Amino acid sequence: MALSKQTITDKIESVRIQDHYVLQVREAVQIIESGNVISQNFHRYVLQPNTDVSTITDLVVLAQFNAVMTDEVKANYAKFKKEQEEHSKKPAEQNKAS
């Protein structure tokens, strides 16, 4: 009746946001007794196109990231971020003018 713990990546989803993508990754943290999973919970995280690939340790996640995050997707994400920053500055500038 030895207990062990393992973490596995059990789901990777490519999600389109306007004209770029993000990867949503779900990991299952499992407690195993005599070969049977007796407890399991989940941890999720999101990878943006500008994620530093050196931080991705799971080879399957890395392969999918490299396949999805093309130069075009990364450029579209950079444009999206710039537009978001400009949009968030406009209300502050309008308040100063008042």
mmCIF file as gemmi writes it, N, C-alpha and C atoms, coordinates in Angstrom:
data_model
loop_
_atom_site.group_PDB
_atom_site.id
_atom_site.type_symbol
_atom_site.label_atom_id
_atom_site.label_alt_id
_atom_site.label_comp_id
_atom_site.label_asym_id
_atom_site.label_entity_id
_atom_site.label_seq_id
_atom_site.pdbx_PDB_ins_code
_atom_site.Cartn_x
_atom_site.Cartn_y
_atom_site.Cartn_z
_atom_site.occupancy
_atom_site.B_iso_or_equiv
_atom_site.pdbx_formal_charge
_atom_site.auth_seq_id
_atom_site.auth_asym_id
_atom_site.pdbx_PDB_model_num
ATOM 1 N N . MET Axp A 1 ? 0.82 -1.188 0 1 0 ? 1 A 1
ATOM 2 C CA . MET Axp A 1 ? 0 0 0 1 0 ? 1 A 1
ATOM 3 C C . MET Axp A 1 ? 0.863 1.251 0 1 0 ? 1 A 1
ATOM 4 N N . ALA Axp A 2 ? 1.782 1.302 -0.924 1 0 ? 2 A 1
ATOM 5 C CA . ALA Axp A 2 ? 2.625 2.49 -1.034 1 0 ? 2 A 1
ATOM 6 C C . ALA Axp A 2 ? 1.879 3.592 -1.776 1 0 ? 2 A 1
ATOM 7 N N . LEU Axp A 3 ? 2.003 4.791 -1.246 1 0 ? 3 A 1
ATOM 8 C CA . LEU Axp A 3 ? 1.405 5.965 -1.888 1 0 ? 3 A 1
ATOM 9 C C . LEU Axp A 3 ? 2.449 6.655 -2.751 1 0 ? 3 A 1
ATOM 10 N N . SER Axp A 4 ? 2.001 7.15 -3.878 1 0 ? 4 A 1
ATOM 11 C CA . SER Axp A 4 ? 2.889 7.953 -4.715 1 0 ? 4 A 1
ATOM 12 C C . SER Axp A 4 ? 2.083 9.111 -5.29 1 0 ? 4 A 1
ATOM 13 N N . LYS Axp A 5 ? 2.809 10.109 -5.723 1 0 ? 5 A 1
ATOM 14 C CA . LYS Axp A 5 ? 2.179 11.299 -6.296 1 0 ? 5 A 1
ATOM 15 C C . LYS Axp A 5 ? 2.784 11.522 -7.676 1 0 ? 5 A 1
ATOM 16 N N . GLN Axp A 6 ? 1.928 11.847 -8.644 1 0 ? 6 A 1
ATOM 17 C CA . GLN Axp A 6 ? 2.429 12.177 -9.978 1 0 ? 6 A 1
ATOM 18 C C . GLN Axp A 6 ? 1.641 13.351 -10.536 1 0 ? 6 A 1
ATOM 19 N N . THR Axp A 7 ? 2.313 14.132 -11.351 1 0 ? 7 A 1
ATOM 20 C CA . THR Axp A 7 ? 1.677 15.245 -12.044 1 0 ? 7 A 1
ATOM 21 C C . THR Axp A 7 ? 1.805 14.98 -13.532 1 0 ? 7 A 1
ATOM 22 N N . ILE Axp A 8 ? 0.653 14.975 -14.214 1 0 ? 8 A 1
ATOM 23 C CA . ILE Axp A 8 ? 0.653 14.731 -15.651 1 0 ? 8 A 1
ATOM 24 C C . ILE Axp A 8 ? -0.089 15.868 -16.358 1 0 ? 8 A 1
ATOM 25 N N . THR Axp A 9 ? 0.349 16.197 -17.549 1 0 ? 9 A 1
ATOM 26 C CA . THR Axp A 9 ? -0.388 17.144 -18.374 1 0 ? 9 A 1
ATOM 27 C C . THR Axp A 9 ? -1.471 16.337 -19.065 1 0 ? 9 A 1
ATOM 28 N N . ASP Axp A 10 ? -2.733 16.634 -18.753 1 0 ? 10 A 1
ATOM 29 C CA . ASP Axp A 10 ? -3.806 15.825 -19.329 1 0 ? 10 A 1
ATOM 30 C C . ASP Axp A 10 ? -4.649 16.569 -20.355 1 0 ? 10 A 1
ATOM 31 N N . LYS Axp A 11 ? -4.418 17.882 -20.52 1 0 ? 11 A 1
ATOM 32 C CA . LYS Axp A 11 ? -5.179 18.616 -21.524 1 0 ? 11 A 1
ATOM 33 C C . LYS Axp A 11 ? -4.402 19.849 -21.954 1 0 ? 11 A 1
ATOM 34 N N . ILE Axp A 12 ? -4.338 20.062 -23.266 1 0 ? 12 A 1
ATOM 35 C CA . ILE Axp A 12 ? -3.734 21.27 -23.84 1 0 ? 12 A 1
ATOM 36 C C . ILE Axp A 12 ? -4.721 21.774 -24.882 1 0 ? 12 A 1
ATOM 37 N N . GLU Axp A 13 ? -5.173 23.017 -24.704 1 0 ? 13 A 1
ATOM 38 C CA . GLU Axp A 13 ? -6.139 23.589 -25.638 1 0 ? 13 A 1
ATOM 39 C C . GLU Axp A 13 ? -5.568 24.84 -26.286 1 0 ? 13 A 1
ATOM 40 N N . SER Axp A 14 ? -5.718 24.941 -27.594 1 0 ? 14 A 1
ATOM 41 C CA . SER Axp A 14 ? -5.386 26.162 -28.32 1 0 ? 14 A 1
ATOM 42 C C . SER Axp A 14 ? -6.668 26.982 -28.398 1 0 ? 14 A 1
ATOM 43 N N . VAL Axp A 15 ? -6.63 28.191 -27.856 1 0 ? 15 A 1
ATOM 44 C CA . VAL Axp A 15 ? -7.817 29.04 -27.824 1 0 ? 15 A 1
ATOM 45 C C . VAL Axp A 15 ? -7.538 30.311 -28.621 1 0 ? 15 A 1
ATOM 46 N N . ARG Axp A 16 ? -8.411 30.598 -29.567 1 0 ? 16 A 1
ATOM 47 C CA . ARG Axp A 16 ? -8.265 31.794 -30.402 1 0 ? 16 A 1
ATOM 48 C C . ARG Axp A 16 ? -8.859 32.991 -29.669 1 0 ? 16 A 1
ATOM 49 N N . ILE Axp A 17 ? -8.089 34.067 -29.627 1 0 ? 17 A 1
ATOM 50 C CA . ILE Axp A 17 ? -8.54 35.338 -29.078 1 0 ? 17 A 1
ATOM 51 C C . ILE Axp A 17 ? -8.271 36.379 -30.158 1 0 ? 17 A 1
ATOM 52 N N . GLN Axp A 18 ? -9.335 36.863 -30.767 1 0 ? 18 A 1
ATOM 53 C CA . GLN Axp A 18 ? -9.245 37.76 -31.92 1 0 ? 18 A 1
ATOM 54 C C . GLN Axp A 18 ? -8.36 37.126 -32.979 1 0 ? 18 A 1
ATOM 55 N N . ASP Axp A 19 ? -7.161 37.659 -33.212 1 0 ? 19 A 1
ATOM 56 C CA . ASP Axp A 19 ? -6.321 37.12 -34.279 1 0 ? 19 A 1
ATOM 57 C C . ASP Axp A 19 ? -5.025 36.495 -33.762 1 0 ? 19 A 1
ATOM 58 N N . HIS Axp A 20 ? -5.052 36.055 -32.507 1 0 ? 20 A 1
ATOM 59 C CA . HIS Axp A 20 ? -3.915 35.312 -31.964 1 0 ? 20 A 1
ATOM 60 C C . HIS Axp A 20 ? -4.446 34.157 -31.108 1 0 ? 20 A 1
ATOM 61 N N . TYR Axp A 21 ? -3.537 33.36 -30.597 1 0 ? 21 A 1
ATOM 62 C CA . TYR Axp A 21 ? -3.908 32.194 -29.796 1 0 ? 21 A 1
ATOM 63 C C . TYR Axp A 21 ? -3.2 32.22 -28.453 1 0 ? 21 A 1
ATOM 64 N N . VAL Axp A 22 ? -3.796 31.512 -27.501 1 0 ? 22 A 1
ATOM 65 C CA . VAL Axp A 22 ? -3.132 31.182 -26.246 1 0 ? 22 A 1
ATOM 66 C C . VAL Axp A 22 ? -3.273 29.678 -26.059 1 0 ? 22 A 1
ATOM 67 N N . LEU Axp A 23 ? -2.388 29.099 -25.273 1 0 ? 23 A 1
ATOM 68 C CA . LEU Axp A 23 ? -2.518 27.689 -24.906 1 0 ? 23 A 1
ATOM 69 C C . LEU Axp A 23 ? -2.984 27.614 -23.463 1 0 ? 23 A 1
ATOM 70 N N . GLN Axp A 24 ? -4.041 26.855 -23.237 1 0 ? 24 A 1
ATOM 71 C CA . GLN Axp A 24 ? -4.501 26.586 -21.88 1 0 ? 24 A 1
ATOM 72 C C . GLN Axp A 24 ? -4.06 25.168 -21.548 1 0 ? 24 A 1
ATOM 73 N N . VAL Axp A 25 ? -3.321 25.038 -20.462 1 0 ? 25 A 1
ATOM 74 C CA . VAL Axp A 25 ? -2.757 23.737 -20.082 1 0 ? 25 A 1
ATOM 75 C C . VAL Axp A 25 ? -3.36 23.316 -18.746 1 0 ? 25 A 1
ATOM 76 N N . ARG Axp A 26 ? -3.807 22.067 -18.687 1 0 ? 26 A 1
ATOM 77 C CA . ARG Axp A 26 ? -4.325 21.525 -17.431 1 0 ? 26 A 1
ATOM 78 C C . ARG Axp A 26 ? -3.445 20.363 -17.01 1 0 ? 26 A 1
ATOM 79 N N . GLU Axp A 27 ? -2.994 20.41 -15.771 1 0 ? 27 A 1
ATOM 80 C CA . GLU Axp A 27 ? -2.218 19.326 -15.17 1 0 ? 27 A 1
ATOM 81 C C . GLU Axp A 27 ? -3.067 18.621 -14.122 1 0 ? 27 A 1
ATOM 82 N N . ALA Axp A 28 ? -2.977 17.321 -14.088 1 0 ? 28 A 1
ATOM 83 C CA . ALA Axp A 28 ? -3.645 16.525 -13.064 1 0 ? 28 A 1
ATOM 84 C C . ALA Axp A 28 ? -2.595 16.106 -12.037 1 0 ? 28 A 1
ATOM 85 N N . VAL Axp A 29 ? -2.859 16.429 -10.794 1 0 ? 29 A 1
ATOM 86 C CA . VAL Axp A 29 ? -1.999 15.996 -9.699 1 0 ? 29 A 1
ATOM 87 C C . VAL Axp A 29 ? -2.719 14.805 -9.058 1 0 ? 29 A 1
ATOM 88 N N . GLN Axp A 30 ? -2.087 13.639 -9.146 1 0 ? 30 A 1
ATOM 89 C CA . GLN Axp A 30 ? -2.733 12.401 -8.719 1 0 ? 30 A 1
ATOM 90 C C . GLN Axp A 30 ? -2 11.75 -7.555 1 0 ? 30 A 1
ATOM 91 N N . ILE Axp A 31 ? -2.78 11.235 -6.613 1 0 ? 31 A 1
ATOM 92 C CA . ILE Axp A 31 ? -2.251 10.389 -5.54 1 0 ? 31 A 1
ATOM 93 C C . ILE Axp A 31 ? -2.64 8.956 -5.891 1 0 ? 31 A 1
ATOM 94 N N . ILE Axp A 32 ? -1.634 8.098 -5.917 1 0 ? 32 A 1
ATOM 95 C CA . ILE Axp A 32 ? -1.838 6.725 -6.377 1 0 ? 32 A 1
ATOM 96 C C . ILE Axp A 32 ? -1.506 5.758 -5.249 1 0 ? 32 A 1
ATOM 97 N N . GLU Axp A 33 ? -2.396 4.78 -5.062 1 0 ? 33 A 1
ATOM 98 C CA . GLU Axp A 33 ? -2.174 3.721 -4.074 1 0 ? 33 A 1
ATOM 99 C C . GLU Axp A 33 ? -2.39 2.38 -4.771 1 0 ? 33 A 1
ATOM 100 N N . SER Axp A 34 ? -1.401 1.536 -4.718 1 0 ? 34 A 1
ATOM 101 C CA . SER Axp A 34 ? -1.473 0.208 -5.343 1 0 ? 34 A 1
ATOM 102 C C . SER Axp A 34 ? -1.921 0.28 -6.805 1 0 ? 34 A 1
ATOM 103 N N . GLY Axp A 35 ? -1.411 1.278 -7.532 1 0 ? 35 A 1
ATOM 104 C CA . GLY Axp A 35 ? -1.726 1.41 -8.948 1 0 ? 35 A 1
ATOM 105 C C . GLY Axp A 35 ? -3.044 2.09 -9.263 1 0 ? 35 A 1
ATOM 106 N N . ASN Axp A 36 ? -3.81 2.442 -8.229 1 0 ? 36 A 1
ATOM 107 C CA . ASN Axp A 36 ? -5.1 3.098 -8.441 1 0 ? 36 A 1
ATOM 108 C C . ASN Axp A 36 ? -5.044 4.559 -8.004 1 0 ? 36 A 1
ATOM 109 N N . VAL Axp A 37 ? -5.649 5.434 -8.804 1 0 ? 37 A 1
ATOM 110 C CA . VAL Axp A 37 ? -5.735 6.844 -8.436 1 0 ? 37 A 1
ATOM 111 C C . VAL Axp A 37 ? -6.783 6.973 -7.346 1 0 ? 37 A 1
ATOM 112 N N . ILE Axp A 38 ? -6.355 7.434 -6.163 1 0 ? 38 A 1
ATOM 113 C CA . ILE Axp A 38 ? -7.298 7.583 -5.055 1 0 ? 38 A 1
ATOM 114 C C . ILE Axp A 38 ? -7.684 9.046 -4.825 1 0 ? 38 A 1
ATOM 115 N N . SER Axp A 39 ? -6.923 9.95 -5.417 1 0 ? 39 A 1
ATOM 116 C CA . SER Axp A 39 ? -7.228 11.37 -5.302 1 0 ? 39 A 1
ATOM 117 C C . SER Axp A 39 ? -6.635 12.086 -6.503 1 0 ? 39 A 1
ATOM 118 N N . GLN Axp A 40 ? -7.347 13.113 -6.943 1 0 ? 40 A 1
ATOM 119 C CA . GLN Axp A 40 ? -6.849 13.866 -8.091 1 0 ? 40 A 1
ATOM 120 C C . GLN Axp A 40 ? -7.4 15.288 -8.023 1 0 ? 40 A 1
ATOM 121 N N . ASN Axp A 41 ? -6.539 16.255 -8.3 1 0 ? 41 A 1
ATOM 122 C CA . ASN Axp A 41 ? -7.01 17.622 -8.484 1 0 ? 41 A 1
ATOM 123 C C . ASN Axp A 41 ? -6.248 18.243 -9.644 1 0 ? 41 A 1
ATOM 124 N N . PHE Axp A 42 ? -6.697 19.413 -10.053 1 0 ? 42 A 1
ATOM 125 C CA . PHE Axp A 42 ? -6.183 20 -11.281 1 0 ? 42 A 1
ATOM 126 C C . PHE Axp A 42 ? -5.554 21.364 -11.049 1 0 ? 42 A 1
ATOM 127 N N . HIS Axp A 43 ? -4.574 21.662 -11.869 1 0 ? 43 A 1
ATOM 128 C CA . HIS Axp A 43 ? -3.919 22.96 -11.887 1 0 ? 43 A 1
ATOM 129 C C . HIS Axp A 43 ? -3.91 23.415 -13.339 1 0 ? 43 A 1
ATOM 130 N N . ARG Axp A 44 ? -4.304 24.662 -13.563 1 0 ? 44 A 1
ATOM 131 C CA . ARG Axp A 44 ? -4.346 25.191 -14.928 1 0 ? 44 A 1
ATOM 132 C C . ARG Axp A 44 ? -3.429 26.397 -15.048 1 0 ? 44 A 1
ATOM 133 N N . TYR Axp A 45 ? -2.897 26.574 -16.242 1 0 ? 45 A 1
ATOM 134 C CA . TYR Axp A 45 ? -2.147 27.791 -16.544 1 0 ? 45 A 1
ATOM 135 C C . TYR Axp A 45 ? -2.274 28.106 -18.026 1 0 ? 45 A 1
ATOM 136 N N . VAL Axp A 46 ? -2.003 29.362 -18.369 1 0 ? 46 A 1
ATOM 137 C CA . VAL Axp A 46 ? -2.157 29.837 -19.74 1 0 ? 46 A 1
ATOM 138 C C . VAL Axp A 46 ? -0.806 30.316 -20.252 1 0 ? 46 A 1
ATOM 139 N N . LEU Axp A 47 ? -0.48 29.939 -21.474 1 0 ? 47 A 1
ATOM 140 C CA . LEU Axp A 47 ? 0.743 30.391 -22.125 1 0 ? 47 A 1
ATOM 141 C C . LEU Axp A 47 ? 0.373 31.376 -23.229 1 0 ? 47 A 1
ATOM 142 N N . GLN Axp A 48 ? 0.891 32.591 -23.113 1 0 ? 48 A 1
ATOM 143 C CA . GLN Axp A 48 ? 0.683 33.633 -24.114 1 0 ? 48 A 1
ATOM 144 C C . GLN Axp A 48 ? 1.73 33.466 -25.219 1 0 ? 48 A 1
ATOM 145 N N . PRO Axp A 49 ? 1.513 34.075 -26.39 1 0 ? 49 A 1
ATOM 146 C CA . PRO Axp A 49 ? 2.497 33.951 -27.472 1 0 ? 49 A 1
ATOM 147 C C . PRO Axp A 49 ? 3.887 34.49 -27.126 1 0 ? 49 A 1
ATOM 148 N N . ASN Axp A 50 ? 3.975 35.403 -26.16 1 0 ? 50 A 1
ATOM 149 C CA . ASN Axp A 50 ? 5.278 35.964 -25.794 1 0 ? 50 A 1
ATOM 150 C C . ASN Axp A 50 ? 5.934 35.227 -24.625 1 0 ? 50 A 1
ATOM 151 N N . THR Axp A 51 ? 5.452 34.049 -24.289 1 0 ? 51 A 1
ATOM 152 C CA . THR Axp A 51 ? 6.042 33.25 -23.212 1 0 ? 51 A 1
ATOM 153 C C . THR Axp A 51 ? 7.472 32.855 -23.567 1 0 ? 51 A 1
ATOM 154 N N . ASP Axp A 52 ? 8.362 32.96 -22.593 1 0 ? 52 A 1
ATOM 155 C CA . ASP Axp A 52 ? 9.75 32.514 -22.765 1 0 ? 52 A 1
ATOM 156 C C . ASP Axp A 52 ? 9.755 30.987 -22.811 1 0 ? 52 A 1
ATOM 157 N N . VAL Axp A 53 ? 10.106 30.413 -23.955 1 0 ? 53 A 1
ATOM 158 C CA . VAL Axp A 53 ? 10.034 28.957 -24.119 1 0 ? 53 A 1
ATOM 159 C C . VAL Axp A 53 ? 10.987 28.21 -23.191 1 0 ? 53 A 1
ATOM 160 N N . SER Axp A 54 ? 11.994 28.886 -22.665 1 0 ? 54 A 1
ATOM 161 C CA . SER Axp A 54 ? 12.914 28.201 -21.747 1 0 ? 54 A 1
ATOM 162 C C . SER Axp A 54 ? 12.226 27.85 -20.429 1 0 ? 54 A 1
ATOM 163 N N . THR Axp A 55 ? 11.042 28.424 -20.172 1 0 ? 55 A 1
ATOM 164 C CA . THR Axp A 55 ? 10.312 28.11 -18.943 1 0 ? 55 A 1
ATOM 165 C C . THR Axp A 55 ? 9.382 26.914 -19.114 1 0 ? 55 A 1
ATOM 166 N N . ILE Axp A 56 ? 9.227 26.412 -20.334 1 0 ? 56 A 1
ATOM 167 C CA . ILE Axp A 56 ? 8.338 25.277 -20.606 1 0 ? 56 A 1
ATOM 168 C C . ILE Axp A 56 ? 9.143 23.985 -20.489 1 0 ? 56 A 1
ATOM 169 N N . THR Axp A 57 ? 8.826 23.179 -19.484 1 0 ? 57 A 1
ATOM 170 C CA . THR Axp A 57 ? 9.593 21.955 -19.233 1 0 ? 57 A 1
ATOM 171 C C . THR Axp A 57 ? 8.948 20.702 -19.82 1 0 ? 57 A 1
ATOM 172 N N . ASP Axp A 58 ? 7.651 20.724 -20.064 1 0 ? 58 A 1
ATOM 173 C CA . ASP Axp A 58 ? 6.95 19.575 -20.634 1 0 ? 58 A 1
ATOM 174 C C . ASP Axp A 58 ? 7.168 19.578 -22.143 1 0 ? 58 A 1
ATOM 175 N N . LEU Axp A 59 ? 7.761 18.521 -22.677 1 0 ? 59 A 1
ATOM 176 C CA . LEU Axp A 59 ? 8.111 18.467 -24.092 1 0 ? 59 A 1
ATOM 177 C C . LEU Axp A 59 ? 6.894 18.486 -25.011 1 0 ? 59 A 1
ATOM 178 N N . VAL Axp A 60 ? 5.779 17.906 -24.584 1 0 ? 60 A 1
ATOM 179 C CA . VAL Axp A 60 ? 4.562 17.917 -25.395 1 0 ? 60 A 1
ATOM 180 C C . VAL Axp A 60 ? 3.985 19.326 -25.447 1 0 ? 60 A 1
ATOM 181 N N . VAL Axp A 61 ? 3.97 20.021 -24.318 1 0 ? 61 A 1
ATOM 182 C CA . VAL Axp A 61 ? 3.493 21.403 -24.275 1 0 ? 61 A 1
ATOM 183 C C . VAL Axp A 61 ? 4.393 22.278 -25.14 1 0 ? 61 A 1
ATOM 184 N N . LEU Axp A 62 ? 5.693 22.081 -25.038 1 0 ? 62 A 1
ATOM 185 C CA . LEU Axp A 62 ? 6.642 22.856 -25.834 1 0 ? 62 A 1
ATOM 186 C C . LEU Axp A 62 ? 6.423 22.628 -27.329 1 0 ? 62 A 1
ATOM 187 N N . ALA Axp A 63 ? 6.218 21.386 -27.734 1 0 ? 63 A 1
ATOM 188 C CA . ALA Axp A 63 ? 5.988 21.078 -29.149 1 0 ? 63 A 1
ATOM 189 C C . ALA Axp A 63 ? 4.71 21.749 -29.648 1 0 ? 63 A 1
ATOM 190 N N . GLN Axp A 64 ? 3.659 21.706 -28.847 1 0 ? 64 A 1
ATOM 191 C CA . GLN Axp A 64 ? 2.41 22.335 -29.277 1 0 ? 64 A 1
ATOM 192 C C . GLN Axp A 64 ? 2.56 23.852 -29.298 1 0 ? 64 A 1
ATOM 193 N N . PHE Axp A 65 ? 3.263 24.406 -28.314 1 0 ? 65 A 1
ATOM 194 C CA . PHE Axp A 65 ? 3.508 25.851 -28.289 1 0 ? 65 A 1
ATOM 195 C C . PHE Axp A 65 ? 4.232 26.273 -29.557 1 0 ? 65 A 1
ATOM 196 N N . ASN Axp A 66 ? 5.291 25.567 -29.915 1 0 ? 66 A 1
ATOM 197 C CA . ASN Axp A 66 ? 6.065 25.914 -31.112 1 0 ? 66 A 1
ATOM 198 C C . ASN Axp A 66 ? 5.252 25.76 -32.387 1 0 ? 66 A 1
ATOM 199 N N . ALA Axp A 67 ? 4.325 24.808 -32.42 1 0 ? 67 A 1
ATOM 200 C CA . ALA Axp A 67 ? 3.486 24.61 -33.598 1 0 ? 67 A 1
ATOM 201 C C . ALA Axp A 67 ? 2.444 25.722 -33.748 1 0 ? 67 A 1
ATOM 202 N N . VAL Axp A 68 ? 1.881 26.172 -32.644 1 0 ? 68 A 1
ATOM 203 C CA . VAL Axp A 68 ? 0.799 27.16 -32.68 1 0 ? 68 A 1
ATOM 204 C C . VAL Axp A 68 ? 1.319 28.588 -32.756 1 0 ? 68 A 1
ATOM 205 N N . MET Axp A 69 ? 2.388 28.874 -32.025 1 0 ? 69 A 1
ATOM 206 C CA . MET Axp A 69 ? 2.865 30.253 -31.897 1 0 ? 69 A 1
ATOM 207 C C . MET Axp A 69 ? 3.827 30.616 -33.025 1 0 ? 69 A 1
ATOM 208 N N . THR Axp A 70 ? 3.252 30.777 -34.201 1 0 ? 70 A 1
ATOM 209 C CA . THR Axp A 70 ? 4.029 31.167 -35.374 1 0 ? 70 A 1
ATOM 210 C C . THR Axp A 70 ? 4.437 32.636 -35.255 1 0 ? 70 A 1
ATOM 211 N N . ASP Axp A 71 ? 5.308 33.075 -36.153 1 0 ? 71 A 1
ATOM 212 C CA . ASP Axp A 71 ? 5.703 34.492 -36.16 1 0 ? 71 A 1
ATOM 213 C C . ASP Axp A 71 ? 4.492 35.391 -36.371 1 0 ? 71 A 1
ATOM 214 N N . GLU Axp A 72 ? 3.565 34.95 -37.212 1 0 ? 72 A 1
ATOM 215 C CA . GLU Axp A 72 ? 2.347 35.744 -37.454 1 0 ? 72 A 1
ATOM 216 C C . GLU Axp A 72 ? 1.504 35.871 -36.187 1 0 ? 72 A 1
ATOM 217 N N . VAL Axp A 73 ? 1.331 34.769 -35.463 1 0 ? 73 A 1
ATOM 218 C CA . VAL Axp A 73 ? 0.559 34.793 -34.217 1 0 ? 73 A 1
ATOM 219 C C . VAL Axp A 73 ? 1.237 35.712 -33.202 1 0 ? 73 A 1
ATOM 220 N N . LYS Axp A 74 ? 2.556 35.633 -33.096 1 0 ? 74 A 1
ATOM 221 C CA . LYS Axp A 74 ? 3.29 36.486 -32.155 1 0 ? 74 A 1
ATOM 222 C C . LYS Axp A 74 ? 3.166 37.962 -32.527 1 0 ? 74 A 1
ATOM 223 N N . ALA Axp A 75 ? 3.217 38.267 -33.826 1 0 ? 75 A 1
ATOM 224 C CA . ALA Axp A 75 ? 3.063 39.652 -34.282 1 0 ? 75 A 1
ATOM 225 C C . ALA Axp A 75 ? 1.65 40.156 -33.998 1 0 ? 75 A 1
ATOM 226 N N . ASN Axp A 76 ? 0.657 39.331 -34.24 1 0 ? 76 A 1
ATOM 227 C CA . ASN Axp A 76 ? -0.726 39.71 -33.951 1 0 ? 76 A 1
ATOM 228 C C . ASN Axp A 76 ? -0.935 39.95 -32.459 1 0 ? 76 A 1
ATOM 229 N N . TYR Axp A 77 ? -0.293 39.132 -31.634 1 0 ? 77 A 1
ATOM 230 C CA . TYR Axp A 77 ? -0.402 39.307 -30.181 1 0 ? 77 A 1
ATOM 231 C C . TYR Axp A 77 ? 0.255 40.621 -29.758 1 0 ? 77 A 1
ATOM 232 N N . ALA Axp A 78 ? 1.408 40.933 -30.31 1 0 ? 78 A 1
ATOM 233 C CA . ALA Axp A 78 ? 2.09 42.188 -29.977 1 0 ? 78 A 1
ATOM 234 C C . ALA Axp A 78 ? 1.217 43.379 -30.36 1 0 ? 78 A 1
ATOM 235 N N . LYS Axp A 79 ? 0.573 43.306 -31.519 1 0 ? 79 A 1
ATOM 236 C CA . LYS Axp A 79 ? -0.337 44.365 -31.957 1 0 ? 79 A 1
ATOM 237 C C . LYS Axp A 79 ? -1.524 44.475 -30.997 1 0 ? 79 A 1
ATOM 238 N N . PHE Axp A 80 ? -2.084 43.34 -30.603 1 0 ? 80 A 1
ATOM 239 C CA . PHE Axp A 80 ? -3.2 43.296 -29.662 1 0 ? 80 A 1
ATOM 240 C C . PHE Axp A 80 ? -2.814 43.949 -28.333 1 0 ? 80 A 1
ATOM 241 N N . LYS Axp A 81 ? -1.65 43.596 -27.805 1 0 ? 81 A 1
ATOM 242 C CA . LYS Axp A 81 ? -1.186 44.168 -26.529 1 0 ? 81 A 1
ATOM 243 C C . LYS Axp A 81 ? -1.01 45.678 -26.644 1 0 ? 81 A 1
ATOM 244 N N . LYS Axp A 82 ? -0.438 46.136 -27.747 1 0 ? 82 A 1
ATOM 245 C CA . LYS Axp A 82 ? -0.223 47.571 -27.951 1 0 ? 82 A 1
ATOM 246 C C . LYS Axp A 82 ? -1.561 48.303 -27.987 1 0 ? 82 A 1
ATOM 247 N N . GLU Axp A 83 ? -2.543 47.74 -28.69 1 0 ? 83 A 1
ATOM 248 C CA . GLU Axp A 83 ? -3.87 48.352 -28.748 1 0 ? 83 A 1
ATOM 249 C C . GLU Axp A 83 ? -4.519 48.395 -27.374 1 0 ? 83 A 1
ATOM 250 N N . GLN Axp A 84 ? -4.32 47.332 -26.575 1 0 ? 84 A 1
ATOM 251 C CA . GLN Axp A 84 ? -4.88 47.295 -25.228 1 0 ? 84 A 1
ATOM 252 C C . GLN Axp A 84 ? -4.262 48.383 -24.347 1 0 ? 84 A 1
ATOM 253 N N . GLU Axp A 85 ? -2.958 48.554 -24.463 1 0 ? 85 A 1
ATOM 254 C CA . GLU Axp A 85 ? -2.263 49.585 -23.682 1 0 ? 85 A 1
ATOM 255 C C . GLU Axp A 85 ? -2.733 50.977 -24.084 1 0 ? 85 A 1
ATOM 256 N N . GLU Axp A 86 ? -2.874 51.217 -25.382 1 0 ? 86 A 1
ATOM 257 C CA . GLU Axp A 86 ? -3.34 52.517 -25.854 1 0 ? 86 A 1
ATOM 258 C C . GLU Axp A 86 ? -4.767 52.788 -25.403 1 0 ? 86 A 1
ATOM 259 N N . HIS Axp A 87 ? -5.591 51.768 -25.432 1 0 ? 87 A 1
ATOM 260 C CA . HIS Axp A 87 ? -6.982 51.907 -25.006 1 0 ? 87 A 1
ATOM 261 C C . HIS Axp A 87 ? -7.074 52.22 -23.505 1 0 ? 87 A 1
ATOM 262 N N . SER Axp A 88 ? -6.226 51.593 -22.709 1 0 ? 88 A 1
ATOM 263 C CA . SER Axp A 88 ? -6.274 51.822 -21.26 1 0 ? 88 A 1
ATOM 264 C C . SER Axp A 88 ? -5.746 53.206 -20.89 1 0 ? 88 A 1
ATOM 265 N N . LYS Axp A 89 ? -4.915 53.817 -21.734 1 0 ? 89 A 1
ATOM 266 C CA . LYS Axp A 89 ? -4.387 55.159 -21.471 1 0 ? 89 A 1
ATOM 267 C C . LYS Axp A 89 ? -5.409 56.243 -21.794 1 0 ? 89 A 1
ATOM 268 N N . LYS Axp A 90 ? -6.311 55.999 -22.728 1 0 ? 90 A 1
ATOM 269 C CA . LYS Axp A 90 ? -7.262 57.017 -23.173 1 0 ? 90 A 1
ATOM 270 C C . LYS Axp A 90 ? -8.153 57.539 -22.042 1 0 ? 90 A 1
ATOM 271 N N . PRO Axp A 91 ? -8.759 56.702 -21.212 1 0 ? 91 A 1
ATOM 272 C CA . PRO Axp A 91 ? -9.58 57.249 -20.124 1 0 ? 91 A 1
ATOM 273 C C . PRO Axp A 91 ? -8.762 58.113 -19.155 1 0 ? 91 A 1
ATOM 274 N N . ALA Axp A 92 ? -7.532 57.724 -18.883 1 0 ? 92 A 1
ATOM 275 C CA . ALA Axp A 92 ? -6.69 58.517 -17.976 1 0 ? 92 A 1
ATOM 276 C C . ALA Axp A 92 ? -6.384 59.874 -18.589 1 0 ? 92 A 1
ATOM 277 N N . GLU Axp A 93 ? -6.131 59.899 -19.902 1 0 ? 93 A 1
ATOM 278 C CA . GLU Axp A 93 ? -5.857 61.166 -20.583 1 0 ? 93 A 1
ATOM 279 C C . GLU Axp A 93 ? -7.106 62.037 -20.622 1 0 ? 93 A 1
ATOM 280 N N . GLN Axp A 94 ? -8.277 61.434 -20.772 1 0 ? 94 A 1
ATOM 281 C CA . GLN Axp A 94 ? -9.534 62.201 -20.789 1 0 ? 94 A 1
ATOM 282 C C . GLN Axp A 94 ? -9.804 62.808 -19.414 1 0 ? 94 A 1
ATOM 283 N N . ASN Axp A 95 ? -9.482 62.092 -18.349 1 0 ? 95 A 1
ATOM 284 C CA . ASN Axp A 95 ? -9.681 62.618 -16.999 1 0 ? 95 A 1
ATOM 285 C C . ASN Axp A 95 ? -8.78 63.807 -16.724 1 0 ? 95 A 1
ATOM 286 N N . LYS Axp A 96 ? -7.55 63.783 -17.259 1 0 ? 96 A 1
ATOM 287 C CA . LYS Axp A 96 ? -6.618 64.892 -17.059 1 0 ? 96 A 1
ATOM 288 C C . LYS Axp A 96 ? -7.116 66.136 -17.784 1 0 ? 96 A 1
ATOM 289 N N . ALA Axp A 97 ? -7.766 65.958 -18.936 1 0 ? 97 A 1
ATOM 290 C CA . ALA Axp A 97 ? -8.25 67.093 -19.719 1 0 ? 97 A 1
ATOM 291 C C . ALA Axp A 97 ? -9.462 67.754 -19.072 1 0 ? 97 A 1
ATOM 292 N N . SER Axp A 98 ? -10.174 67.039 -18.224 1 0 ? 98 A 1
ATOM 293 C CA . SER Axp A 98 ? -11.396 67.57 -17.597 1 0 ? 98 A 1
ATOM 294 C C . SER Axp A 98 ? -11.13 68.575 -16.534 1 0 ? 98 A 1
